[in-house]
Amino acid sequence: MRIAQVAPLYESVPPRLYGGTERVVSYLTEELVRLGHDVTLFASGDSVTSARRQPFGQRALRLDPSAVDGLASHMRMLAHVYRRAAEFDIIHCHTDYLGLHLAHHSKTPTVITLHGRLDIPELEPLYCDFPEVSLVSVSNTQRAYMPRAPWVATVHHGLPPELFTFQPRPGSYLLFLGRISPEKGVDAAIRVARYTKVPLRIAAKVDRVDQAYFESTIRPLLDGPEVEYLGEVDDRRKNELLGGALALIFPIDWPEPFGLVMIEALACGTPVIARRRGSVSEVIRHGETGLVVETEDEMVEAVARARELDRIPLRREFERRFNDQVMAEHYLEVYRRILSEKHSGGLRIPAPLAAAAGAS
Amino acid sequence: MRIAQVAPLYESVPPRLYGGTERVVSYLTEELVRLGHDVTLFASGDSVTSARRQPFGQRALRLDPSAVDGLASHMRMLAHVYRRAAEFDIIHCHTDYLGLHLAHHSKTPTVITLHGRLDIPELEPLYCDFPEVSLVSVSNTQRAYMPRAPWVATVHHGLPPELFTFQPRPGSYLLFLGRISPEKGVDAAIRVARYTKVPLRIAAKVDRVDQAYFESTIRPLLDGPEVEYLGEVDDRRKNELLGGALALIFPIDWPEPFGLVMIEALACGTPVIARRRGSVSEVIRHGETGLVVETEDEMVEAVARARELDRIPLRREFERRFNDQVMAEHYLEVYRRILSEKHSGGLRIPAPLAAAAGAS
């Protein structure tokens, strides 16, 4: 199948450090190539792939000091993607709603995976105006905020099994991994570490918008003996930190659409202690692959219980549900279904925009 | 002619207080209706017009506490505009590049007036990819940052002549009007007032992004006897303040694309003391309708000279160059030229995106 993968330009594909969306695009792209498909990757100029590479700009926008208007860059890249639409059987965008206007006018069907939060009132009306576009959610709970949008599937994220090393024995510390911002709950993780006297390692980036929160609220909490702040880490270090942990602590307080770090932990055999928000209950089976909790008191109890969990079934769960081949084959099934609907004359709801717009 | 006017949704058309773009869209729309054209205005739900009204949302986004994702609202409005493209001879957008993807696929030609700053590196490559779209600059100097873009005309802004009252005698104070932010130079205006002992009135809004700058840098300068801070004012108060001023002081230090307040001053017969940036030399004739200066020392000298300028020629200049009928007729000339090029098979550069994109 001839597939275009369209990544955001904020991080390279794969990203060097943090960057969930670009990471998943990379895993999916590489696995589709391995399965024999003809894949073209539209991504920042410093991206690396075994697919056909269609670079935009010199480097990822987050690392480019000359980048001013990222939206304009995305608008331009998408115009280039759809100019080449006839070269592809399917166009798979990871750029939210920015390609909708072009998708509407394209004979090549568009799949959009929505990676971000959807609890934003303007989104459902917008997507509902484009029923000819096929939306994929990364968890079922992600859909709750826009139940009427043109969903076609939920596809959970997947990782290459060789990327993370299974560690059969539980480690000695709790790990907080990812990004520091109010909704990620690192303050709760610190309080749990202090109460339980189990050391906490924090490997996380701080975005510019969260710098004030970090300095005023989090940095004062970092001085105790239980807490070690490591900053942002690369994949090698992440693998070591995850494998060596007693548990990943994921005290989110927002509707996290997926939470890639949870399946990275499972790949290492490391249980996850997570607050019941967003996708958590879909990814983690309480009492089997981790502990799904509500309060900080329950997190404290969960630390003791995490130590008792057998780590082997966690890796098995990862291999069964969350490896990159499972993800890629699920996406291929989605693509094939859309193409067969297209060729059978379209079982989909007809597009309300199609009749009146001045398409040439 | 059947004309769609597409306004940004951030302010109502016309805006209640500050809002240059929406104000100009209102003047143009009303004057096109008065000249006998069939105009449809796409704008926020609290907009008021004598054209056909196509409201979006309950109210302007800046005043709507439930508005989260303004970009999504604009993407949705533009889809609705182009769904109705066949109803219009021309679509005139004031929403920057957000409609480009749809304009490319529409048989109805699109004119985009660029109201904002263009010294952003991503813009020229983007607009150059859409040569079938007709761009209008609001000053010639505005084009300097993207000389290769598909410009078709410069159309200066215009105002209804009855909106501002000519005042034949010079007033006693300097006026700073508009918005407080570093590039608007209100600090320079305050220093000039202190040095010359001519009182300064400041009628300006402070955006949320500029609140810290206002508190740290400007508020401490407001306590002297020369300076009176009035906050944001409505049109009636603006008319009084402008007419009663000795001069408008416009010490900008950025490439202001037009500067509507300069022609509002001329309409009252009030001279403009402005720093030579952006459109200033195009709008103000030095020594005749105002003083075009570079340094604060020159601003100080200009205060004395402004008192000596005859105010009658300023109003005449306004009526000759900057009234709303002049603007509307100039736009009509642009629309007619584009339509005749379209009907004659197109003298314009062929669109490079047209051939390959999967238009239906």
Chai-1 contact restraints between the chains, C-beta under 6 A:
chainA,res_idxA,chainB,res_idxB,connection_type,confidence,min_distance_angstrom,max_distance_angstrom,comment,restraint_id
A,V68,B,I120,contact,1.0,0.0,6.0,A-B,restraint_1
A,D69,B,I120,contact,1.0,0.0,6.0,A-B,restraint_2
A,D69,B,E122,contact,1.0,0.0,6.0,A-B,restraint_3
A,A72,B,E122,contact,1.0,0.0,6.0,A-B,restraint_4
A,A72,B,L123,contact,1.0,0.0,6.0,A-B,restraint_5
A,A72,B,L126,contact,1.0,0.0,6.0,A-B,restraint_6
A,S73,B,E122,contact,1.0,0.0,6.0,A-B,restraint_7
A,M75,B,Y97,contact,1.0,0.0,6.0,A-B,restraint_8
A,M75,B,L126,contact,1.0,0.0,6.0,A-B,restraint_9
A,R76,B,L126,contact,1.0,0.0,6.0,A-B,restraint_10
A,A79,B,D129,contact,1.0,0.0,6.0,A-B,restraint_11
A,Y82,B,A357,contact,1.0,0.0,6.0,A-B,restraint_12
A,R83,B,L353,contact,1.0,0.0,6.0,A-B,restraint_13
A,R83,B,A356,contact,1.0,0.0,6.0,A-B,restraint_14
A,R83,B,A357,contact,1.0,0.0,6.0,A-B,restraint_15
A,A85,B,G358,contact,1.0,0.0,6.0,A-B,restraint_16
A,A86,B,G358,contact,1.0,0.0,6.0,A-B,restraint_17
A,Y97,B,M75,contact,1.0,0.0,6.0,A-B,restraint_18
A,H101,B,H101,contact,1.0,0.0,6.0,A-B,restraint_19
A,H101,B,L102,contact,1.0,0.0,6.0,A-B,restraint_20
A,L102,B,H101,contact,1.0,0.0,6.0,A-B,restraint_21
A,H105,B,H105,contact,1.0,0.0,6.0,A-B,restraint_22
A,H105,B,A359,contact,1.0,0.0,6.0,A-B,restraint_23
A,S106,B,G358,contact,1.0,0.0,6.0,A-B,restraint_24
A,K107,B,G358,contact,1.0,0.0,6.0,A-B,restraint_25
A,K107,B,S360,contact,1.0,0.0,6.0,A-B,restraint_26
A,T108,B,G358,contact,1.0,0.0,6.0,A-B,restraint_27
A,I120,B,V68,contact,1.0,0.0,6.0,A-B,restraint_28
A,I120,B,D69,contact,1.0,0.0,6.0,A-B,restraint_29
A,E122,B,D69,contact,1.0,0.0,6.0,A-B,restraint_30
A,E122,B,A72,contact,1.0,0.0,6.0,A-B,restraint_31
A,E122,B,S73,contact,1.0,0.0,6.0,A-B,restraint_32
A,L123,B,A72,contact,1.0,0.0,6.0,A-B,restraint_33
A,L126,B,A72,contact,1.0,0.0,6.0,A-B,restraint_34
A,L126,B,M75,contact,1.0,0.0,6.0,A-B,restraint_35
A,L126,B,R76,contact,1.0,0.0,6.0,A-B,restraint_36
A,D129,B,A79,contact,1.0,0.0,6.0,A-B,restraint_37
A,L353,B,R83,contact,1.0,0.0,6.0,A-B,restraint_38
A,A356,B,R83,contact,1.0,0.0,6.0,A-B,restraint_39
A,A356,B,R84,contact,1.0,0.0,6.0,A-B,restraint_40
A,A357,B,Y82,contact,1.0,0.0,6.0,A-B,restraint_41
A,A357,B,R83,contact,1.0,0.0,6.0,A-B,restraint_42
A,A357,B,A85,contact,1.0,0.0,6.0,A-B,restraint_43
A,G358,B,A85,contact,1.0,0.0,6.0,A-B,restraint_44
A,G358,B,A86,contact,1.0,0.0,6.0,A-B,restraint_45
A,G358,B,S106,contact,1.0,0.0,6.0,A-B,restraint_46
A,G358,B,K107,contact,1.0,0.0,6.0,A-B,restraint_47
A,G358,B,T108,contact,1.0,0.0,6.0,A-B,restraint_48
A,A359,B,H105,contact,1.0,0.0,6.0,A-B,restraint_49
A,A359,B,A359,contact,1.0,0.0,6.0,A-B,restraint_50
A,A359,B,S360,contact,1.0,0.0,6.0,A-B,restraint_51
A,S360,B,K107,contact,1.0,0.0,6.0,A-B,restraint_52
A,S360,B,A359,contact,1.0,0.0,6.0,A-B,restraint_53
